[in-house]
Amino acid sequence: MTDKIPMYKIDKIVFGAILGIMIPAICSMITFLIGFYEFEEKYIPYFFIAGLVAGLVVDILLLKKLLNDLFDLPLWIIACTFILCNILIYGFFMGFPVFNLLTGIVAGYYSGRRIIAGNILTPRRENFIGKVLLFSVLVMIFICFSSAFLALSEKTIGEELSGMLGLSFVPGKGLIIAGIIAGGLVLIGLQYMLTRLVLYKTIEFSDSIS
């Protein structure tokens, strides 16, 4: 099935970069946590470096094979990868969820290519698309809830927002909650629309050149 649809160069670039960065990041994060909780502080950098090196070794040994089997990988592996990417982006931008929209774009592109590579036809195609969109939205909902929890746990959030936005007043908790809800709904809606748009455009493009 997948051998009928050649892998584009952009497939290898995009997903090679994602997997190539994510594997060392996950390995170093795991070893960092082990060092943090189980050993003295002075040993933590060594654990981090060991995890980073281990991740790079895994890249060298497995990355090419993963890319060759990209559209045949079990869906649970793809789902876990999507969640981990969201966690890494969420942590990298210190709980600011806007950049998690990037994962919806990647998910839409991958899903569209997988549909074409696997020759998934209607009605299975629509069922698959529905599950992709639902999963993307659910992860964004979780990210938004996490950001809301962190924001509301900050005692000086009102003063921080006032200074950040240049307001002449300090917003109360009710206004902050309303803003969080409105912003969360916007992000969830954007994640759905971006994932869906990129997914269908990818299918159209792949169909047009196959």
N, C-alpha and C positions, 0 to 999 in steps of 0.2 A: 504494500500500500504506500508507505512513505517513499519507497524507491521510485515511484512514478512522479513524484513532485520533488525536484531538486531543491536543496537548501540554498537560499539566497546568501550572498556575501554578508548582507546586513544581519541575517539571522545569526551567523557565526560571530559577528562583531558585537551585536547587542547582548546576546545570551552568553557569549564567551566572557564578556566584560562582567556581566551580572554574576555568573557562577564563579568566575575567576577571582572576584573580589569577595564574594560572600563566603566561600569556603574557608579562606584564611581568617576572615573576620569572625566567623562562628567558632572556629577552633581556638583562636586567641582569646575570645570572650569566655569560652568554657574553662580554659586553663587559668585565665585571670581570676575567675570566680573561685576556682579550686585554691589558688594561691592566697586569695583574699580571706577566705573563710577558714582555711586549714593551716596556714603557715604564717610566719612573721612577715611584717611589711617589707623588709629588705629583700625578700625572695620573690615578691610579686612580679617585678619586671622580668625575671628569668622565666617565670611561668608564662607570661604574656609572649615573650620572644619564642619560647618553645612551641606554643600553640600556633604562632604565626608561621614558623618554619614548617611545622607539621601540615598546616593548611596549604602551603606552597608545594610541598611534596605531593599532597593529594591532587592538587591542580595538575602537576606534571604527569602523574600516573593515570588520572581518570578524566580530566577535562575533555580531552579529544573524544573519548568514548561517549561521554555524556552528550556532547554536541552531536555526534553521529546518530545517537538514539533519541535526540531531543523530543521528537513528536511521538515517540513510542513509550516514553517514561510513564509509569503508573501515575494516575491522577492524584493519589495521596502524596506522592513526592512533590508534584507541582504545587499542590495546596500548601504543604508545609513550607516550600520555598517562598511562596507568595506571602505567607504569614511572617516568616523570618525577615524577608525584605522590608516589610512594613515596620517590624520592630526595630531593625537597624536604622532605617530612615527616621523613624520617630525618635529614637535615642540620639542620633547624630544631630538632629535639629532641636534637641532639648524639649521635646514634647509639643512642638509647633506642627500641627497636623496638615497644614496646607500642602507640604511637599509629598505627602503620602498619595496625593492624586497621581503622581508619576507611576505608581504601581498599577493603577487602573489602566493607564495607557499601555503599559507593557503586557498586562493580562489580556487586554483586548487584542493586541497584535498576536500574542502567542496563541490564543484561542482560535483566532481566525485562521492562522496558518495550520493549526492542528486539525481543524475541520476540513480544510482542503487536502492536507497530507493524508488524513485518514479516510478521505472520501465519505464523510458523514453526511447523509442525506436526510431530507425532511421525511417523517416528523422527528427523528432522532436529533437532527440538527437544532431545531427550535428548542427541544428539551435540554440539550447541552448548553445552548446559549443562555437559557433561563437560569440554569444552575450556576453558570459562570457569573452572571450579573448579580444574582442573589448572594453568592459568596463574596464577591467584591464589595458589595454594599454592607454586608454583615461585618466584614473586617474593618471597614471605615467607621461603622457605628461603634465598634469596640474602641478604635483609636480615639474617636471623639469623646466617648465616655471617660477614657483614661485622661485625656487633656482637661476635661471639665473637672474631674476629681482633683488633679494636681493644682489647677487654677483656684478652685474653691478652698483647697487646703492651705493656700498661701494667705496668711493673715493680712498682709499689706497689698493684696491684689488691687484694691481700689486706688491706692496712691500710685502704684506702679503703672496702672492703665492711664491714670490722669497725666502722669509725666510722659509716658510713651506717646500718647495721642495728643498731647498739648491741650488738654481740657482745662477749663477755668473752674472746674468743680471735681470733687471726688465722687465717682459713681457708687451708689449703694449696692448692697448685695442683690436686691431684686432686679436692678438694671443689669448687673453683671450676669445674672442667671439668664435673663431674657436675651442678652447678647450672645451668650454661649449657646443657647438653644437655637437661635436664628442662624448663627455661624455654622453650627453643627449640621443643621438641616440643609444649608447651602452646600456644604462640603459633601454630604451624602448624595444630594441630588447631582452635583457635578461629577462625583465618582461614577454614578450610574450612567450618566450621559456620555462621559468620556470613554468608559469601557465599551459601551454599546456602539458608539460612533466609530471608534478605532476598529472594533471587531468586524463590523459590517463592511467598512471601507477596505479592510485587509482581505476579506472574502471576495469582494468585488474585484480588487486589484489582482489577486491570485487567480481568479477565474478568467480574467481578461487575458492573461499571458500564458495560461496553461494549455 
